[in-house]
Amino acid sequence: PDLQWLSYCSLIFLVATAGGQTTAPICGYPQLHDPQGEVTLRQLQIDKSFLDGPTFKIREKLTGDEINLIQVSFTELYVGDDFVIFGETAEIDSGRIPTGTVAAIAENFASSTAPGSIDPTRGIKAISEMLFGPPPQIGEDSKVYILLIDVRDDYVPDSSEEFVAGYFDPLDQISAGNMKNIIYLDTYPGMSSGFGSGLLMNTLAHEYQHLIHYGRDPDEDVWLNEGLSELAPQLMGIAGRDFSSYLADTNVMLDQFGGRIADYARCGLFMTYYFHRFGQGAITALV
């Protein structure tokens, strides 16, 4: 079993390093997992006709001490039995949300995963719930809302070393937010700069684990939560993160998490080992 696990990790490493991306995708949840302070819905001076369709409250800025939400217009793109996909209207108008990408998200979330998945006949949603449990129930609504947005993360093309590829926001579980189970996926640069569909599916699986986990243990340690979210896409046949950033300097405590790429790699590598050593039941028991 140990030799098989080492071979598996080597495969993940090779696939993840093949793309040669210079801007690294990260998760926004570690910055949001413990929201504190007053939440403000900023009243922007906007053309009211722009808000003809459905609206959601999103973070005006993902980092910083202040929590300011803005009302943003969205367009419904896909309706499934237990999930809905919306696109930020401005991003649709800019051409950053291709129709084919929306269809691929729906297919992978609902129906099937890659050949290397623990069950290719099931989608990200079903496998995640088998591993980690059901999503939270908010009133009568247990649907999952996938919002495709330009994450407000101060990304600067050709300059930023990282960008937030997606996030789950705990505020959406309470009245200060949208009172819905929401996953946010980044459109720029996440859907428009050659990262491919693999990044989107990886982020979708990663953030759905966070959403489920929050409903079961909102105070979970960040390192363990991120480790499980790094593991999730791997179990669905989706290429994982390159571990080399951690392997280059392993003299770090396992439970330290500062948001560096090496922190994601360390936690993900440990949970990959844990799964292959102890099995699915041990993963479910952690949540």
Salt bridges, closest charged atoms under 4 A:
GLU60 OE1 - ARG42 NE 2.73
ASP82 OD2 - LYS125 NZ 3.48
GLU88 OE2 - ARG152 NH2 2.99
GLU91 OE2 - ARG96 NH1 3.31
GLU129 OE2 - LYS125 NZ 2.56
ASP141 OD2 - LYS180 NZ 3.86
ASP154 OD2 - LYS61 NZ 3.60
ASP169 OD2 - ARG59 NE 2.73
GLU220 OE1 - HIS213 NE2 2.95
GLU226 OE1 - HIS206 NE2 3.01
GLU226 OE2 - HIS210 NE2 2.89
GLU230 OE2 - HIS206 ND1 3.29
GLU230 OE1 - ARG241 NE 2.85
ASP263 OD1 - ARG260 NH2 3.30
ASP263 OD1 - ARG266 NH1 3.02
